[in-house]
Amino acid sequence: MTSSLLNGLRVLELSEVWAGPMAGSLLGDLGADVIKVESYPRASQTRVLVEGATVKPGEGAPYERGMVHHLANRNKRNVAFNLRHSDAAEPFRRLVRSADVLYEGYSAGTIDAMGWGWETLHAINPRLVMVSMPGWGVQGPFQGYVTLGSGLDAYLGHTFVRGYPGDSPDDTKPVYHSDATGALALVAAVMTGLRRVEQTGEGCFIDMSQVEAMAWQLPGLYADWTMNGRVSGPLGNTDPHVVPHDVYQAAGDDSWVFVAAEDDRQWAGLASALGHPEWAADGHPWATVTGRLRARDAVDTAVAAFTRERAASDVADAVQAAGAIAAPATRPAELPSSPQMLARDWFQMVVHECAGANIMPGFLWSIAPDAPSWDRVCGLVGEHMDEVLAEAGYSAAEIAALEAAGAIGRGYPMPAGAVKQQERGAGTPQ
């Protein structure tokens, strides 16, 4: 079963895409009762309404098979509310009254405009920990600005230092560092707020700026400017202070391996693995860090001559055995065969009624003897509406009335012209 460390803790999640939802999954992994309050009738950005590259083949509506949505929404219960509908006010108020934590990822001021700001929620539940996590924070001249991870990465300068020297900032892979930093910062904020409730008996409001949380992941960029007056640029796979430090071609079709030696001791081991222990002997021009920095191109050429004749995994094993740093450059499709990941049971086989059986990434931690597990697959829209509202005191007839009024929902309208997966003859889930 899922870890019981946070058993008894109820969390209301009002957020979309990645950072907030992933944080909810992490809290759910630890045993919290995370209730995902999705918007209705507007769908989340990861609730894709039409078939496409980000939708897995399977049964049912496309918005139940969005791949990114599945990755960030395990171990939760799902309800879908139209919080702008007057009839949704009382059921939502009851959920707030029962919760320990509520976090929201709307742009600054949005939740207040909806009538559910901190003063209102605190009056309903004085012990509630509320976290607002707009991209720019709640206060400041950017109040009300909207963004995604791409905007945060750009604003902090990360876009300019990704990639290789000479790359253009508009040639950036759509994977953003702020998605990960926001999720982890939110978990820390929640746990800190709960600690304050323990100490004082009173809830608190946490203004968590995602851009500020990510800024602490890039201290080198800012320190180099403030202390040295230097502007950092993209480095590719190199490090200005370490030689060798790069990804080198290995034997085989488009196969690569990372190799590095960050000090003279590691270099001695690497030189031995390369078959040239004399390169680390006293007096050799490459025996010191400064000598290798001066001869970066020559050292890289020597390492590349070794790696291109051998399989990436063999290079990594030999270099690691010698005490230096190496790892194969692995494609996502190759990771499930990793002996390290397999030995640690990181991958999880998950079966979803619409998306079928899939190998999913595992957990952020392993806690003995109370390890997390994937107990709840990604929920359908409004899947747990009946049980959650029943816990809040609603009868089946009252829930049906709320649904008929449009205050809650269990699905999204399909756009005109959308073609269902099963009608296209896409077959069964893989």
N, C-alpha and C positions, 0 to 999 in steps of 0.2 A: 504494500500500500504506500501511498504518498507519505512523505515525512510528516510527523505529528508535531513538529517544533512549534508551529503557529496554529495548532488546533484551537478552535474557539474564536479565532480572529475573523471578522467579516470585513471584506474590502469591496467597495463599489468602484468599478472602473468605467470612466467615461473618456475614452481616448481611442485613437485610430492609428492605423499604419503600423509602426514598429516599436518605437521607444516605450510608450505607455503600455501597449499590449504585451510586450515582452516582459516588462517589469511585473505585470499581473501574472504571467505564467510562472515567473520565478517565485513570487509569493505563494501561488497555488502549489508549486512543487514542495514548498515547506509546510503545507498543510492548511493554509488560510482558505476560507470560503470566499473565493473571488467571484463576484457577480458582475458580469460584463453587461453594462447597460448600453446597448447599441441604439443608434439613432433610427427613427422611423417617421415617415416613409422614405427619408433620404438614406441611401446606403453608404456605408464606409467605403473609402477609396480601395480597400483591399477586398471588398465584397463586389467583385467584378460582375457586371450585369450581362456581358456578352462573351461568347466564346473567343478565345485568343491564346497567345503564347503563354500567358501567365495563369491559364486555367487548365487543371488536370482533366483528362478524359474521364468520364464516369456517368453516373446517373443523377437526375435532378437538375435544379437550376444552376447556372454557372456561378452564382454568388456563393454557393455552398462548396465550390471546388477551387477557389482561388488559392494558389500555392503559397504565397507569402502570408495570407491570412491563416492558413493552417499551421505554419511554422511558429507563429507568435501567439497562439491562442489555445494552449492546452490547459488542462486542470482548472477550468472555469465553468460557471453556470451562466447561461445566456438568457437575457430578456431583451426586448426591444420596445422602447418608449418614445412617444412623441412628446417631449418635454415642453413643447409650446402649446400643447392641448390642455385645456383647463381640466379635463377629466383625468389627466395623468398626474395631476398635482398631488392628490391624496395618496395614491399608491407609492409614488416616489418619496413622499414625506415619510411614509411608514418604513421604507427601506433605509432612509437616512437615519431614522430613529434607532434602527437595529444595528447600524454599522459602527465599526471602530475607525475605519479609514475611508475617505473618498478622495480620489484624485481625478483630475480632468486635464485634457490636453488641448482645449480650445484656444483660439487666439485671445489675448488679454482683453478682458471686459465682456467677453461673450456670455459667460455663465451668469454674470451679474445682470446683463440685459435680458436673460431668460428668466430672471427672478429667483435664481438659486445661488446667489453670492454667499460669501463667508458669513456675514452677519445673519442672514436668514438661516443657513445651515447650522450655525453655532447655537442659535436660539432653539432649533428643533432638537439638537443633540449636543449638549455642552461638552461632552467628552470626545467629540469627533476630531480626528486629525484630518485636515483637508490640505491637499497639495495641488496647487495650480502650476502647470509646467508649460507655459507658452514658450515658443522658441526664444523670445527676447526677454522673458520675464514679465511680471504683472505691471510694474511701474516703469516710467521712463518715456522719452520722446518717441519710442517705437511702439508704444501701447496701441494695440489693435492691429499691428502688422501681422500678417500671416506668413508662414514659411513651411518648408519641409527640410529634411536633412541636407539636401543639395544647397539650400539657401544658407544654412548654418555653416556648412563647410566652406562655402564661398566667403561669407562674412569674416570668418576667422583667419582667412589666408591659407587654409589647407588646400584649396583648389590650386593655388599657385605652386605648391611644393610637392604635389603628387606627380608621379610619372617620371619621365626622363628629361635630362637637359635638352632644351630646344623644343619640348612639347608645348603645344598651345593649351591654354586653360579650357578651351572649349572641347578638348579631346580628353574627357574625363569619364572613367567607368562609373556607372550608376550604382555604386556601393559607397555608402556614406558613413564616416566614422561616428558622427553625432548620434546615429541611431543606437549604437551600442553604448556610448557614454551616457546618453539620456536614460536608458533603461537601468543601468547600474546606479546612477545618481538618484533615481527615483526610489529604488529599493532602500538605499541608505537614508534618504529623507524620511520615508515611511517609518523605518525602524527608530530613527532619532525622535520623530514625533511621538511614537508610542512610548518611548522611554520618558519623555517629558510628562505624558499623561500619568505614568506610574508614579513619578515624583510629586506631581502637583494635583492630580485628580481633575485637571482641566485640559480641554482640547486645545489645539493650536492650528494656526494657518501658516503654511510654508509656501513662500514664493520661490519657485525653482526655475531659474532661467537655464534652458538647455544650452544656449550658446556659452554661458559662463561655465557650466559643467564641463563642456568640451574644451574650453580654453586651457583648463588645467592639464589637459593631455598633450599640450603643445608648448611646454615651457622653453624648449631649446630655441624655437623660432623667435620668441619674444626676448629671451635673455640675450641672444646674439645681437639683436638690434639695440636693446636698451643699454647693454654693457659694452658692446664692441662696435656699434654703428654699422653692422653688416646686415644685408638683406639676404635671407636664405632663398635658395631656389631648388628646383627638383634635382634629386640625386640619383634617381633610378635605383639600382640595387647596391650602390657603393656607399661607403662611409668615409668621410674626409679624414678620420683619425685611425682607420683600421685597414690594413692591407695584409693578405687578401680579404675581400669582403664583396662577393658578387655571386651571380647565378651563372654557371658555366654549362656549356653543352656537354651532354653525356652520350654514350653510344646508344643507337636506336633512333627511331623516327621522332623528331621533335621532343627529345628527352633532355631534361635539365636537372642540375643539382646545385644547391647553395653550399658554398664553402667559405669559412672565415677562420682567422686566427687573430684574436684580439690582443695578445701579448707575446712576449718572447718564448714563454714556456709552451704555449699552444703552437707557436710557429715551429718549435723544435719537433713537436709531435707530428705536425703536418708534413714537415720536410722529410721526416723518416718515412711516413706513409707514402710520400711521393717517390721514395727510393733515392733521395738525395739528402742524407743527414748532414752532409758537409755545408749545406746552405744555412744551417743554424750554428755552425762552428764559429768560435771567436775569430774575428778578423774578416769573415765573409761580409760583403757589403749588405747582405740581406739579413744578417743575424740580429739586427736591432730594429725597433719600431721606426726610428727616423730613417734608417737605411731603406726599409721596405717602402716607406712613404715616397722617398725620392725615386724608387724604381718600380712604381705601381704597374706600369705597362709591362715591364719584363716579368714581374712576379705573376701577373694575371696570365701572361702567355704560357709560363711554365705550368701553372695549375691547370689551364685549359688543355694543354697537351696530355696531361694525365687523365682528366675526366672524360675526354672524348673517346677514349679507348675502352671505357668500362661502363657498365650499367649504373644508373644513378643510385640505386639501392646499394650496390657493392661499394661505390665511392663513399657513400654516407657511412656505411658500416666500418670501412677501413679507417676513415678519418676520425670518426668518433672513438674507435678503439685506441687510436694514437693520442687522444686527448685534445683534439681540436673540434671545431664546430662544423657540422654538415647535415644536410637533410635533402631528400629528393623533392623536387618541385612537383607537387601532386595536383592533378586535376580533380574537380569535385567527384566525377564518376569513379575515380580510383580510390577515393578515401575509404569507402566501405570495406575495402580489402586490406586496410592498414592493420598489421599485426598488433600494433600498440592499441589502437582504438577497439579492435575486436577483443583483445585480452581484457580490456577494462569494461566490456559490455556497454560501450557508449551509444551505439546505434540502437534504436528502438523500432520494432516492427509494429506499426499502428494501422488498424483497420477502421475505416470511416464508411458510413453507409452510402455516401455519395461519391467520395473520392477513392474508395477501395483501399487496398493494402499498399502501404508505403513504408520505406525505410526512412525514419526521421532522426534528426540530430538529438543527442541526449541532453544531459543536465550540466549545470554549471559547476556542481560540486557533488561529492560523494560523502555522505555523513554516516559514519558507523556508530551505532548499528541501525540508524534511522534514515535509510537512504530514500531519496525521492523516487517516484515512479510515474508513468504516464497513465493515470487512472481515468482521466476524462479526455477524450479526443476533442478536437475543435468542434464547438457546439454549432448546431443549426440556428438560424435566426429564430429567436424566441423559443428555443427548444425547452427551456426550463421554466417557462412563464407560469405554468399551472402550479408547480411545486413552490416556486419562490413567492408567488402572490398568495398561495394558500397559507404559507408560513406567516405572511403579513396579515392574515385574517380574512381573506377574500374567499367567497364561495365560488363554485363553478359557474353559477348563473351570473354573478357579479363580474367575473373575469370575461365571460362571453359578452356582457354588455359593454365593457371597456373596449373589447376588440371591435365590436360592431360600431362603436362611436369613433373609432380611429385613434384612440389614445394609446393603444399598444398594437403590435403586429407580429406576424410570424412569417413574413416574406416580403419581397419587394416587387413592385410592378416591373414586368419585362419591357424593355424598349420596343417600339414598333419595329417589326422586321427581324427581331432576334430569332435565331434558329436554335432550337433545343438540341443538345448533344445527341440524344438518342435518335432524334429524327434524321441526323446526318449519317447514321450508321457507323458511329465511331467505335463501336464494339464495347467490350467489357473493360473495367479498370485493369491497368497493368500492375 
